[in-house]
Amino acid sequence: MLTTLEPKQQQENLLKATKSVFRQMFDDTCQAIEQLDGTAFTEQPWTRENNTWVMGESKGDSIYIDRALLGGTVFEKIGVNYVAINGELPPGMTFQKAGALATDEADQIDSEKGTPFFATGTSFVIHPRNPMVPIVHCNYRYFQVGKISEPQYWWFGGGADLTPAYLFEEDAVHFHKAHKAVCDQYDVAYYPRFKKWCDDYFHISHRGESRGIGGIFFDQLNHLPAEQLLEFVTDCTKVFPQAYLPIVERCKDMSFTEENKQWQRIVRGRYVEFILTSDRGARFGLASGMVNHQSIFNCMPPAASWTYDDQPNLGSQEASLRAVLKQPREWV
Amino acid sequence: MLTTLEPKQQQENLLKATKSVFRQMFDDTCQAIEQLDGTAFTEQPWTRENNTWVMGESKGDSIYIDRALLGGTVFEKIGVNYVAINGELPPGMTFQKAGALATDEADQIDSEKGTPFFATGTSFVIHPRNPMVPIVHCNYRYFQVGKISEPQYWWFGGGADLTPAYLFEEDAVHFHKAHKAVCDQYDVAYYPRFKKWCDDYFHISHRGESRGIGGIFFDQLNHLPAEQLLEFVTDCTKVFPQAYLPIVERCKDMSFTEENKQWQRIVRGRYVEFILTSDRGARFGLASGMVNHQSIFNCMPPAASWTYDDQPNLGSQEASLRAVLKQPREWV
């Protein structure tokens, strides 16, 4: 059906469908989380006025909404956002310079004038209270560069990855299996490729450690028509709560000590290190000025800790986690 | 006297004297801190083997010592180090690329082959327990590039700056006055220049806020013979405990609430943001691979926190601190 439409109309439909998929994920996943926790998210919409973000509903066609859940019964802090921005990179800034992309395909447009782009996506970072429940991050996004009706370059990106403070192998297997099942429906080459991409990307290079036990990650995905990739990404957005929430249910009432809680804070400290030194989204937001910092830091943990020597005792659960982080494993 | 010596001998004497000044500061200041706290530092020497740092006394001529004070009565966490490294930047890496310098004067040597350098310095980051006592950072360093006996480029850098969670103006004035007095002995232009340099450098650009209420900072200082600048830097190292410890004595027994403590964690979160996104020393260490990450992160706070909206209530002490951070003040 779509192919019989004018290209402009086809492009308009694609953007509408893409925004709607991410909005649906934003709403459905928040609802599932609220139900599990019994605590409501607060919502903060932002609007862009004179090149700065101010609190309030957008009057234009760019939408930026943060949601935060603080001090829940199960979740200590959750940061979520949904975005559909019609914007322009500041003159001289490029996607590569801004840290949004590893390569410069998106930067062919003369950036002296300021590069027009459209971006939509949704992002979740969940910090559970119980240290036995892993942190999770999930983000799916669509970017295009150039005129909104005739982009010169576009891509999908995103993924989901798990960061346990205490590793239960069955949870790692469940999380990976759920994502592999979605990948396999589209291309059996996807999961091995996106699993490795995730291990490579969520790597804290100065520590020589992975951030967690991975999941899937991809970026600059545009090898098929956007409509086809959107179907795949849609299924990824749907599998996320199925991949994560059962783990929460299983572990949320496990007993833990203050020592376990302190170890969770150490793990969260590593998380902070990754976000501030390596995360593409955070770097893009900070460098481009296109995202307000309150939204960027919505993903930060409620409490993180550093000590001088955080090497765990030999043979401990903490040490066996560290060993896995030094050497990513195959989970399925 | 010095000028009658051979240049090589003169250079040898300079390096010996410089290392000794920083070593003296390292030892004397740690001793003063231990006396105040009643808690001893632990010491960890590092040595470089096969291009990685391993724990242990150095067998070569490069010295790297960390000291940490954890869980003291007055100080919650202190990270200190002393270094005298005879090293080589990895091929292709430059001081500018590594984030160590804003300009490329030090990078004229062919970096394809790996740039030989010598660096010595000492660094203190002190996180007090009581939120009424400010965090302090102090670092003085000497760098030179090229052959150790005939450097092609050299400079002194460093400074000291105060980061209060609660601002007592008399403490800010005391800290600045002490540093101004040293500066004025050498050049009345120093303090205004180094005070502004400090405000400009310790600025968290994504927040549009200063890290704290400043102090002094300088880098690539080489406008006078090194022997003369060393005298100035020596006096800076000596004034540091006099500038800071009386503030600790005055505030360490003030009463505080859990709300004050939580605000301190928020301020420490900003501190983490600065270190990981902007700090020259941390960036150099991470990018060059010349510093092990355990030492780099010795400066990190014992507990930091982020929340969604950390805007303090109008008219509160926290709000008046934020106002000062948005608009640096003259303190003397």
Boltz contact constraints between the chains, C-beta under 6 A:
constraints:
  - contact:
      token1: [A, 68]
      token2: [B, 308]
      max_distance: 6.0
  - contact:
      token1: [A, 206]
      token2: [B, 286]
      max_distance: 6.0
  - contact:
      token1: [A, 206]
      token2: [B, 293]
      max_distance: 6.0
  - contact:
      token1: [A, 276]
      token2: [B, 276]
      max_distance: 6.0
  - contact:
      token1: [A, 276]
      token2: [B, 277]
      max_distance: 6.0
  - contact:
      token1: [A, 277]
      token2: [B, 276]
      max_distance: 6.0
  - contact:
      token1: [A, 286]
      token2: [B, 206]
      max_distance: 6.0
  - contact:
      token1: [A, 293]
      token2: [B, 206]
      max_distance: 6.0
  - contact:
      token1: [A, 297]
      token2: [B, 306]
      max_distance: 6.0
  - contact:
      token1: [A, 300]
      token2: [B, 306]
      max_distance: 6.0
  - contact:
      token1: [A, 303]
      token2: [B, 305]
      max_distance: 6.0
  - contact:
      token1: [A, 304]
      token2: [B, 304]
      max_distance: 6.0
  - contact:
      token1: [A, 305]
      token2: [B, 303]
      max_distance: 6.0
  - contact:
      token1: [A, 306]
      token2: [B, 297]
      max_distance: 6.0
  - contact:
      token1: [A, 306]
      token2: [B, 300]
      max_distance: 6.0
  - contact:
      token1: [A, 308]
      token2: [B, 68]
      max_distance: 6.0
